[in-house]
């Protein structure tokens, strides 16, 4: 099973890019962030024609998250992150698909910092950690995928000092991410590529894509109940170089499916070996 995350940076503007990538990459499940459209504007018919079910929560101008699947239809379990009923930003959606609970995450950027936006980012991180801890206690296969808006370590950003004041690399942001992972989650890409500089985001300015001056902001956190099934992980880097591309590239993981009991022709079933 191939699970992907893609900050699409305006789903309607980048729709041709998204459809081309779906056709070539053939992910089974996709988490999208930054839809930048209302619920009514979401291109559900085009995605359906591409072979995918979809659930989403849109928001005018900014934010917005969606989960696509080409197997079973997603069964929505949450359309917002718990912990603050006054928070109306569309940044989290959760659904069950083929025995896996998928959380699509779009964590706040937090800039400028210091300030209210950075405090909101850290508060959102605390809420995310509280919810994630409850998911771990359920002892079920969970994948929390999306744009976390943090480059966790120095290896997750190209060598530079130009981002030193940015919320994406602040010690508080990195500590919040590390604390979340330390609950018992597996950072899928980093676990398989411990020493490699892998990026998922390249700013449009200063030829950063052409110079490979990127950051790893898009992450997969796997619960112990599914981490042992991780087989591969990577980034579809070339997608970022296409005309009209998002400033993010899709990232993905390959998860080994669970083995199911084989059905015999008689009255009794037999476990497959």
Number of C-alpha atoms within 10 A of each C-alpha: 15 17 22 28 28 24 26 25 20 19 23 16 15 16 17 14 19 20 15 13 15 17 11 8 14 15 21 18 24 27 32 29 32 23 29 23 21 16 16 10 14 22 14 17 12 13 19 14 10 14 16 22 19 22 22 25 23 24 22 13 12 17 23 29 30 26 27 27 22 18 13 15 17 22 15 17 13 13 19 20 22 14 14 11 8 6 13 10 16 26 27 25 25 26 20 18 19 12 12 15 21 26 27 28 31 25 22 24 19 21 17 12 15 12 10 12 16 22 15 17 21 20 16 20 20 17 16 20 18 15 14 21 15 10 15 18 9 10 12 15 19 24 24 22 29 29 27 22 25 27 23 23 14 12 16 21 23 18 11 9 7 7 13 10 13 16 24 25 21 17 12 14 22 18 15 20 21 15 15 19 17 11 13 15 24 20 19 24 23 18 13 14 13 11 10 11 15 22 24 25 26 24 15 13 7 10 11 14 16 11 10 14 17 23 26 27 22 27 27 27 22 24 25 16 16 21 20 12 16 19 13 16 20 19 21 16 16 10 18 19 15 10 9 12 20 25 18 29 23 27 26 27 22 18 17 15 13 10 9 9 11 11 12 10 8 7 6 7 11 11 10 9 7
